[in-house]
């Protein structure tokens, strides 16, 4: 039981580290001149809305997933990380 709790905390820590890394990349991107051909990616923290607390939050999540391809990809990547780490 304690091991499971520890693993969950480590996974959360790893996901927070990933989020920090994305923010660092965003900061680095802002230092690059804007006239370059690089494409800026939006940073989305998919865990900011979790856990879903009510039906309205679920509908908002569904809307984000259906309308924002980047949000979909970030959700898929984060869930893949969670699944791989739980194996």
C-alpha positions as CSV (number, residue, x, y, z in Angstrom):
1,X,0.0,0.0,0.0
2,X,2.8,2.4,0.9
3,X,4.6,1.4,-2.2
4,X,1.6,2.3,-4.4
5,X,1.3,5.7,-2.7
6,X,5.0,6.3,-3.2
7,X,4.7,5.3,-6.9
8,X,1.8,7.7,-7.4
9,X,3.7,10.5,-5.9
10,X,6.7,9.8,-8.1
11,X,4.5,9.8,-11.2
12,X,3.0,13.1,-10.2
13,X,6.5,14.5,-9.6
14,X,7.6,13.3,-13.0
15,X,4.6,14.9,-14.7
16,X,5.3,18.2,-12.9
17,X,8.9,17.9,-14.1
18,X,7.7,17.5,-17.6
19,X,5.5,20.6,-17.2
20,X,8.4,22.6,-15.9
21,X,10.5,21.5,-18.8
22,X,7.8,22.7,-21.2
23,X,7.7,26.1,-19.5
24,X,11.5,26.4,-19.7
25,X,11.3,25.7,-23.4
26,X,8.6,28.4,-23.7
27,X,10.8,30.9,-21.9
28,X,13.7,30.0,-24.2
29,X,11.4,30.4,-27.2
30,X,10.4,33.9,-26.1
31,X,14.1,34.8,-26.3
32,X,14.4,33.7,-29.9
33,X,13.6,36.5,-32.4
34,X,10.0,36.3,-33.5
35,X,10.9,36.6,-37.2
36,X,12.4,33.1,-37.3
37,X,10.7,30.3,-39.1
38,X,10.3,28.3,-35.9
39,X,6.7,27.5,-35.0
40,X,5.8,28.3,-31.4
41,X,3.8,25.5,-29.6
42,X,1.3,26.4,-27.0
43,X,2.0,24.9,-23.6
44,X,-1.0,23.2,-22.0
45,X,-1.1,21.7,-18.5
46,X,-3.8,19.0,-19.0
47,X,-3.7,18.2,-15.3
48,X,-4.9,21.7,-14.2
49,X,-8.5,20.6,-14.8
50,X,-8.2,17.2,-13.2
51,X,-9.8,15.6,-11.3
52,X,-13.2,16.5,-12.9
53,X,-15.5,17.6,-10.2
54,X,-18.8,17.8,-11.9
55,X,-20.7,17.3,-15.2
56,X,-19.9,20.8,-16.4
57,X,-16.1,20.1,-16.1
58,X,-16.6,16.9,-18.0
59,X,-18.3,18.8,-20.8
60,X,-15.6,21.4,-20.9
61,X,-12.9,18.7,-21.1
62,X,-14.8,17.0,-24.0
63,X,-15.0,20.3,-25.8
64,X,-11.3,21.0,-25.4
65,X,-10.5,17.5,-26.6
66,X,-12.8,17.7,-29.6
67,X,-11.7,21.2,-30.7
68,X,-8.0,21.5,-29.9
69,X,-5.7,19.0,-31.6
70,X,-2.7,20.1,-29.6
71,X,-4.6,19.6,-26.4
72,X,-5.6,16.1,-27.6
73,X,-1.9,15.3,-28.3
74,X,-0.8,16.6,-24.9
75,X,-3.5,14.5,-23.2
76,X,-2.5,11.4,-25.2
77,X,1.2,11.9,-24.4
78,X,0.5,12.4,-20.7
79,X,-1.7,9.3,-20.5
80,X,0.9,7.3,-22.3
81,X,3.5,8.4,-19.7
82,X,1.2,7.4,-16.9
83,X,0.4,4.0,-18.4
84,X,4.1,3.2,-19.2
85,X,5.1,4.2,-15.7
86,X,2.5,2.0,-14.1
87,X,3.7,-1.1,-15.9
